[in-house]
């Protein structure tokens, strides 16, 4: 998947890479999401630019796209191809989950080599990774919080009630869900995963409940939903906090009595699937602000598991580092860290959690053939950091703000302007460019919004 708003780049790379890859293209984050929703098979690789509309001179859209692509397919290998290649942008993209950063302009042969290398790594992950199991591979760790996590998995595995898994992005919530399934008496039944942040409300409803033929435009034949396909197995809803409010009521009905209605049908169906949900949002705050139904939250959170961030797991990073090296043995070089480099990781806050550590292992093993690493090489792979002791005093989701404050070149005015631009862009998108409607969404008058749109160069439509 190639995402770039420059037609010349898209055409030339499609031609150059077309001999070795099936290339799907999009020119914006929105177009990329629409493309993925229409594909029957998810791409294994993504090559994206950071500077995308509506503001191609800033990296924000590209950063958001990285997270969204991983929401569609957590195993997708995302490579950034961008001219916005200052150190802060590179490190932040890698922390979010990108596996490589290639500055523009780029040699075509080098790009092809890096893409093929990521396919080798993907093969290693899919074929060499050992089966998931409590206390063995995915839930590695000697820290007390990991022992408590393993105990919770064993305790909740065989209960029929929903389980809510809470934790930051990249900390391993989906792996905990897999362990819950494998340790349960449903282990021989299907385990199906759907990411609630990856679909629009209508598409998510169709994915969950299925639809009749002709239920909506494009529904050429009836299809079962995830609740039906899961049968007596487990249905894992990732990022459940992103589920639209209008769909939460229907989801609550399934939790309460197992009933649901496929789109376009009037006959109720029944689901026996066990529900496991996960979120990186503070659902209690979402309930307070009206973004999440309180009755659904209380129904989901009767049993809850908190997955600790990597920075709160002591020296577990050492076990995980060796684990990832064993998985990728044969595709990347093995390496060791000197004492100073180990001390640097001891104090690092790992804003991207376990996913970030995995990508660090891949990049270091691929880039440096000598096998020995000190602070200089390691620090080049890490995002500018805020001390863990300081992060632990910050709550309410403000850890991400703290991490951004550590990035080089941070300017408050630029951050505020970027946030304002994003809010206005979303409001204009929701209202189809109608300034009056967008102004009502934003809580400002039309004249004020018109001035902001003109200043930010976002363009506007009429109020017709």
C-alpha positions as CSV (number, residue, x, y, z in Angstrom):
1,X,0.0,0.0,0.0
2,X,1.5,3.3,-1.1
3,X,0.1,6.6,0.4
4,X,1.5,9.8,-1.0
5,X,-0.2,13.0,-2.3
6,X,2.4,13.6,-5.0
7,X,1.1,12.1,-8.3
8,X,4.6,11.9,-9.7
9,X,5.8,9.9,-6.7
10,X,2.8,7.6,-6.9
11,X,3.2,6.9,-10.6
12,X,6.9,6.4,-10.6
13,X,6.9,4.1,-7.5
14,X,3.9,2.1,-8.8
15,X,5.9,1.5,-12.0
16,X,9.2,0.7,-10.3
17,X,7.7,-1.6,-7.6
18,X,4.9,-3.1,-9.7
19,X,7.1,-5.8,-11.1
20,X,7.7,-7.3,-7.6
21,X,4.6,-6.2,-5.6
22,X,0.8,-5.7,-6.0
23,X,0.6,-1.9,-5.4
24,X,-2.5,-0.2,-4.0
25,X,-2.4,3.6,-3.9
26,X,-4.1,6.4,-2.0
27,X,-3.4,10.1,-1.8
28,X,-4.6,10.9,1.7
29,X,-5.3,9.3,5.1
30,X,-9.0,9.3,4.4
31,X,-8.5,7.7,1.0
32,X,-6.2,5.1,2.6
33,X,-8.9,4.1,5.1
34,X,-11.5,3.8,2.4
35,X,-9.2,1.7,0.3
36,X,-8.5,-0.7,3.1
37,X,-12.2,-1.1,3.9
38,X,-12.8,-2.2,0.3
39,X,-9.9,-4.7,0.0
40,X,-10.6,-8.4,0.6
41,X,-7.0,-9.0,1.7
42,X,-4.9,-6.7,3.8
43,X,-1.6,-5.5,2.4
44,X,1.5,-6.9,4.2
45,X,3.5,-3.7,3.6
46,X,2.7,0.0,3.7
47,X,4.9,2.8,2.3
48,X,3.6,6.2,3.5
49,X,4.5,9.8,3.4
50,X,4.1,11.9,6.5
51,X,3.1,15.1,4.8
52,X,-0.5,14.4,3.7
53,X,-3.6,16.5,3.1
54,X,-5.1,18.7,4.5
55,X,-1.7,20.0,5.7
56,X,1.1,18.4,3.6
57,X,3.7,20.6,5.3
58,X,3.2,19.0,8.7
59,X,3.7,15.3,9.7
60,X,0.6,15.0,11.8
61,X,-1.6,13.2,9.3
62,X,1.2,10.7,8.6
63,X,1.6,10.0,12.4
64,X,-2.2,9.3,12.7
65,X,-2.1,7.1,9.7
66,X,0.6,4.9,11.2
67,X,-1.7,4.2,14.2
68,X,-4.7,3.6,12.0
69,X,-3.0,1.2,9.7
70,X,-1.8,-0.9,12.7
71,X,-5.5,-0.8,13.9
72,X,-6.5,-2.5,10.6
73,X,-3.7,-5.0,10.7
74,X,-1.3,-5.1,13.7
75,X,1.2,-7.2,11.8
76,X,1.5,-4.8,8.8
77,X,5.0,-3.5,8.2
78,X,4.9,0.3,7.8
79,X,7.8,2.1,6.2
80,X,7.8,5.9,6.0
81,X,9.0,7.5,2.8
82,X,9.1,11.2,3.5
83,X,11.1,14.4,3.0
84,X,10.2,15.4,6.5
85,X,13.1,13.5,7.8
86,X,14.4,15.4,10.8
87,X,15.4,13.3,13.8
88,X,12.4,14.1,15.8
89,X,10.0,13.0,13.1
90,X,11.9,9.8,12.4
91,X,12.0,8.7,16.0
92,X,8.4,9.6,16.6
93,X,7.2,7.6,13.6
94,X,9.3,4.6,14.7
95,X,7.9,4.9,18.2
96,X,4.3,4.8,16.9
97,X,5.0,1.5,15.1
98,X,6.7,2.2,11.8
99,X,9.6,-0.3,11.1
100,X,11.7,1.9,8.9
101,X,12.1,5.5,7.7
102,X,13.5,6.2,4.2
103,X,14.2,9.9,3.4
104,X,13.2,11.3,0.1
105,X,14.6,11.2,-2.6
106,X,15.3,7.4,-2.4
107,X,17.1,5.0,-4.6
108,X,14.6,2.5,-6.1
109,X,16.9,-0.5,-5.6
110,X,17.4,0.4,-1.9
111,X,13.7,0.8,-1.4
112,X,13.0,-2.6,-3.0
113,X,15.6,-4.2,-0.8
114,X,14.1,-2.7,2.4
115,X,10.6,-3.8,1.4
116,X,11.8,-7.3,0.7
117,X,13.7,-7.4,4.0
118,X,10.5,-6.6,5.9
119,X,8.7,-9.4,4.1
120,X,11.4,-11.8,5.4
121,X,10.8,-10.5,8.9
122,X,7.1,-10.9,8.5
123,X,7.6,-14.5,7.4
124,X,9.8,-15.1,10.5
125,X,7.0,-13.7,12.8
126,X,4.3,-15.9,11.2
127,X,6.3,-19.1,11.0
128,X,8.8,-19.1,13.8
129,X,6.9,-17.6,16.7
130,X,5.9,-20.2,19.2
131,X,2.3,-20.8,20.2
132,X,0.9,-18.4,22.8
133,X,0.7,-19.6,26.3
134,X,0.5,-18.2,29.8
135,X,4.0,-17.8,31.3
136,X,5.8,-18.9,28.2
137,X,6.1,-16.6,25.2
138,X,3.7,-13.6,25.1
139,X,3.5,-13.0,28.8
140,X,7.2,-13.2,29.5
141,X,8.4,-11.3,32.5
142,X,9.7,-11.7,36.0
143,X,8.3,-8.5,37.4
144,X,5.5,-8.7,40.0
145,X,3.1,-6.9,37.7
146,X,3.5,-9.6,35.1
147,X,3.0,-12.4,37.6
148,X,-0.2,-10.6,38.7
149,X,-1.2,-10.4,35.0
150,X,-0.7,-14.1,34.5
151,X,-2.7,-14.9,37.6
152,X,-5.6,-12.7,36.3
153,X,-5.6,-14.5,33.0
154,X,-5.8,-17.9,34.7
155,X,-8.5,-16.7,37.0
156,X,-10.7,-15.3,34.3
157,X,-10.0,-17.7,31.4
158,X,-13.0,-20.0,32.0
159,X,-15.6,-17.6,33.1
160,X,-18.4,-16.9,30.7
161,X,-18.5,-13.2,31.5
162,X,-17.0,-10.4,29.4
163,X,-13.5,-9.2,30.2
164,X,-12.2,-5.7,29.7
165,X,-8.5,-5.4,29.0
166,X,-7.1,-1.9,29.6
167,X,-3.6,-0.6,28.7
168,X,-1.6,1.7,26.5
169,X,-1.0,1.1,22.8
170,X,1.6,-1.5,22.1
171,X,1.6,-3.1,25.6
172,X,0.2,-6.4,24.4
173,X,-3.6,-6.3,25.0
174,X,-4.4,-8.5,22.1
175,X,-1.9,-11.1,23.3
176,X,-3.6,-11.2,26.7
177,X,-6.9,-11.8,24.8
178,X,-5.3,-14.7,23.0
179,X,-4.1,-16.2,26.2
180,X,-7.6,-15.9,27.8
181,X,-8.9,-17.8,24.8
182,X,-6.2,-20.5,24.8
183,X,-6.5,-21.1,28.5
184,X,-10.3,-21.4,28.3
185,X,-12.5,-24.4,27.5
186,X,-13.3,-22.6,24.3
187,X,-9.7,-23.0,23.0
188,X,-10.9,-25.4,20.2
189,X,-13.5,-22.8,19.0
190,X,-12.7,-19.7,16.8
191,X,-11.0,-16.6,18.2
192,X,-12.0,-13.7,16.0
193,X,-10.6,-10.1,16.3
194,X,-12.1,-6.9,15.1
195,X,-10.8,-3.4,15.7
196,X,-13.6,-0.9,16.4
197,X,-11.4,2.0,15.4
198,X,-10.9,0.7,11.9
199,X,-14.4,1.0,10.5
200,X,-17.2,3.6,10.1
201,X,-20.3,3.1,12.2
202,X,-22.2,1.4,9.3
203,X,-19.4,-0.8,8.3
204,X,-18.7,-1.8,11.9
205,X,-22.3,-2.8,12.4
206,X,-22.3,-4.9,9.3
207,X,-19.0,-6.5,10.3
208,X,-20.3,-7.4,13.8
209,X,-23.9,-8.4,13.0
210,X,-23.8,-9.4,9.3
211,X,-26.3,-8.2,6.7
212,X,-29.0,-9.3,4.3
213,X,-28.7,-9.0,0.6
214,X,-29.5,-5.5,-0.5
215,X,-29.3,-4.1,3.1
216,X,-27.2,-1.2,1.9
217,X,-25.6,-0.1,-1.3
218,X,-23.0,-2.6,-2.4
219,X,-24.5,-5.5,-0.3
220,X,-24.8,-7.8,-3.3
221,X,-25.2,-10.9,-1.2
222,X,-26.0,-11.8,2.4
223,X,-23.0,-12.2,4.7
224,X,-22.7,-13.4,8.3
225,X,-21.1,-11.2,10.9
226,X,-18.4,-11.8,13.5
227,X,-21.0,-12.8,16.2
228,X,-22.3,-15.6,13.9
229,X,-18.8,-16.7,12.7
230,X,-17.5,-16.9,16.3
231,X,-20.1,-19.5,17.2
232,X,-19.2,-20.8,20.7
233,X,-15.7,-19.2,20.6
234,X,-14.3,-15.8,21.6
235,X,-14.9,-12.4,20.0
236,X,-12.2,-9.9,20.7
237,X,-13.2,-6.2,20.2
238,X,-10.1,-4.1,20.2
239,X,-10.3,-0.4,20.9
240,X,-13.9,-0.8,22.1
241,X,-13.8,2.8,23.3
242,X,-14.0,3.9,19.7
243,X,-17.3,2.2,19.1
244,X,-19.9,4.8,17.9
245,X,-22.6,5.7,20.5
246,X,-25.4,4.6,18.2
247,X,-23.9,1.1,18.0
248,X,-23.2,0.8,21.7
249,X,-26.9,0.2,22.4
250,X,-27.1,-2.8,20.0
251,X,-23.8,-4.2,21.4
252,X,-25.2,-3.9,25.0
253,X,-28.2,-6.0,23.9
254,X,-25.9,-8.8,22.8
255,X,-24.1,-8.7,26.2
256,X,-27.3,-8.8,28.1
257,X,-29.2,-11.6,26.3
258,X,-27.2,-12.6,23.3
259,X,-29.7,-11.2,20.8
260,X,-28.7,-9.2,17.7
261,X,-30.2,-8.4,14.3
262,X,-28.3,-8.5,11.0
263,X,-28.7,-5.4,8.9
264,X,-31.8,-5.7,6.8
265,X,-33.4,-8.5,8.9
266,X,-36.2,-8.4,11.4
267,X,-35.6,-11.9,12.9
268,X,-33.5,-11.9,16.0
269,X,-30.5,-14.2,16.2
270,X,-28.6,-15.4,19.2
271,X,-24.8,-15.4,19.9
272,X,-23.0,-17.7,22.3
273,X,-19.6,-16.0,21.8
274,X,-17.6,-15.0,24.8
275,X,-16.7,-11.3,24.6
276,X,-13.3,-9.9,25.4
277,X,-12.8,-6.1,24.8
278,X,-9.8,-3.9,25.0
279,X,-9.2,-0.1,25.1
280,X,-6.3,2.3,25.5
281,X,-8.8,5.1,26.4
282,X,-9.9,6.0,29.9
283,X,-13.5,4.7,29.6
284,X,-14.5,6.2,32.9
285,X,-13.6,9.6,31.5
286,X,-15.5,8.7,28.3
287,X,-18.5,7.9,30.4
288,X,-18.3,11.2,32.2
289,X,-18.1,13.1,29.0
290,X,-20.9,11.2,27.4
291,X,-18.8,9.4,24.7
292,X,-19.4,6.0,26.2
293,X,-22.6,4.5,27.7
294,X,-22.3,4.0,31.5
295,X,-24.5,0.8,31.4
296,X,-22.3,-0.7,28.7
297,X,-19.1,0.2,30.6
298,X,-20.4,-1.4,33.8
299,X,-21.5,-4.5,31.9
300,X,-18.1,-4.8,30.2
301,X,-15.9,-4.1,33.2
302,X,-17.3,-6.6,35.7
303,X,-14.0,-8.5,35.1
304,X,-11.1,-6.3,34.1
305,X,-7.4,-6.8,33.5
306,X,-4.8,-3.9,33.4
307,X,-1.8,-4.6,31.2
308,X,1.2,-2.7,32.5
309,X,3.3,-0.5,30.3
310,X,6.8,-1.7,29.6
311,X,8.3,1.1,31.7
312,X,6.6,-0.3,34.7
313,X,8.0,-3.8,34.3
314,X,11.5,-3.3,35.7
315,X,14.1,-5.3,33.7
316,X,11.6,-7.4,31.8
317,X,12.8,-5.6,28.6
318,X,15.9,-7.8,28.8
319,X,13.8,-11.0,28.5
320,X,11.7,-9.6,25.7
321,X,14.8,-8.4,23.8
322,X,16.2,-11.9,23.8
323,X,12.8,-13.3,22.9
324,X,12.6,-11.1,19.8
325,X,16.2,-11.9,18.9
326,X,15.3,-15.6,18.9
327,X,12.2,-15.0,16.8
328,X,14.2,-13.1,14.1
329,X,17.3,-15.2,14.2
330,X,18.3,-15.8,10.6
331,X,16.7,-12.6,9.3
332,X,18.7,-10.1,11.4
333,X,22.1,-10.0,13.1
334,X,22.3,-10.8,16.8
335,X,23.8,-8.1,19.0
336,X,24.7,-7.3,22.6
337,X,24.5,-4.1,24.6
338,X,27.3,-2.7,26.7
339,X,26.7,-1.7,30.3
340,X,26.0,2.0,29.5
341,X,23.5,1.0,26.8
342,X,21.7,-1.3,29.2
343,X,21.6,1.5,31.7
344,X,20.0,3.7,29.1
345,X,17.2,1.2,28.4
346,X,16.7,0.8,32.2
347,X,15.9,4.5,32.4
348,X,14.0,4.7,29.1
349,X,10.2,5.1,29.3
350,X,9.4,3.1,26.1
351,X,6.5,5.3,25.0
352,X,5.7,2.7,22.3
353,X,5.9,-0.1,24.8
354,X,6.6,-3.7,23.7
355,X,5.9,-3.0,20.1
356,X,8.6,-0.3,20.2
357,X,11.1,-2.7,21.7
358,X,10.4,-5.2,19.0
359,X,11.0,-2.7,16.3
360,X,14.2,-1.5,18.0
361,X,15.5,-5.1,17.9
362,X,14.7,-5.4,14.2
363,X,16.2,-2.1,13.2
364,X,19.4,-2.5,15.2
365,X,19.9,-6.1,14.0
366,X,19.4,-4.9,10.4
367,X,21.4,-1.7,10.4
368,X,24.6,-2.6,12.3
369,X,26.5,-5.8,11.4
370,X,29.2,-5.6,14.1
371,X,26.9,-6.9,16.8
372,X,28.0,-4.6,19.7
373,X,26.1,-1.5,20.8
374,X,26.9,1.4,22.9
375,X,25.0,4.5,24.0
376,X,25.7,6.4,20.8
377,X,24.1,3.9,18.4
378,X,21.3,3.0,20.8
379,X,20.3,6.6,21.6
380,X,19.8,7.2,17.8
381,X,17.1,4.5,17.9
382,X,15.2,6.0,20.9
383,X,12.7,8.9,21.0
384,X,13.8,11.9,23.1
385,X,12.6,10.9,26.5
386,X,10.9,12.1,29.6
387,X,12.2,10.4,32.8
388,X,10.0,7.5,34.0
389,X,9.9,9.0,37.5
390,X,8.3,12.1,36.0
391,X,5.9,10.2,33.8
392,X,4.6,8.2,36.8
393,X,3.3,11.5,38.3
394,X,1.3,12.4,35.2
395,X,-2.2,11.0,34.8
396,X,-5.4,11.4,32.8
397,X,-3.8,10.3,29.5
398,X,-1.3,13.2,29.6
399,X,1.7,10.8,29.2
400,X,1.5,11.4,25.4
401,X,1.8,15.2,26.0
402,X,4.8,14.6,28.2
403,X,6.4,12.5,25.5
404,X,5.8,15.2,22.9
405,X,7.4,17.8,25.1
406,X,10.6,15.8,24.8
407,X,10.8,16.0,21.0
408,X,13.4,18.3,19.5
409,X,12.1,21.5,18.0
410,X,8.9,21.5,20.1
411,X,7.0,24.8,19.8
412,X,3.8,25.3,21.7
413,X,2.4,27.7,19.1
414,X,2.9,25.2,16.4
415,X,1.3,22.4,18.4
416,X,-1.7,24.5,19.2
417,X,-2.1,25.6,15.6
418,X,-1.8,21.9,14.4
419,X,-4.5,20.9,16.9
420,X,-6.8,23.7,15.8
421,X,-6.3,22.7,12.2
422,X,-7.1,19.1,12.9
423,X,-10.4,20.0,14.8
424,X,-11.5,22.3,12.0
425,X,-10.6,19.8,9.3
426,X,-12.6,17.1,11.0
427,X,-15.6,19.4,11.5
428,X,-15.5,20.4,7.9
429,X,-15.3,16.8,6.8
430,X,-18.3,15.8,9.0
431,X,-20.4,18.7,7.7
432,X,-19.3,18.1,4.0
433,X,-17.6,21.5,4.0
434,X,-20.7,23.4,5.2
435,X,-19.3,26.3,7.3
436,X,-22.5,26.9,9.3
437,X,-22.8,23.3,10.3
438,X,-19.0,23.1,11.1
439,X,-19.2,26.2,13.2
440,X,-22.1,24.7,15.2
441,X,-20.0,21.6,15.8
442,X,-17.0,23.7,16.9
443,X,-19.0,26.0,19.1
444,X,-17.9,29.2,17.3
445,X,-19.8,31.6,15.0
446,X,-19.5,31.3,11.2
447,X,-17.5,34.5,10.8
448,X,-14.9,33.3,13.3
449,X,-14.6,29.9,11.5
450,X,-14.4,31.6,8.1
451,X,-11.4,33.7,9.3
452,X,-9.7,30.6,10.8
453,X,-10.3,28.6,7.6
454,X,-8.8,31.4,5.5
455,X,-5.8,31.8,7.8
456,X,-5.1,28.1,7.9
457,X,-5.5,27.7,4.1
458,X,-8.1,24.9,4.5
459,X,-10.5,26.1,1.8
460,X,-14.3,26.2,2.3
461,X,-17.5,25.5,0.5
462,X,-20.7,27.5,0.4
463,X,-23.6,27.0,2.8
464,X,-25.9,25.7,0.1
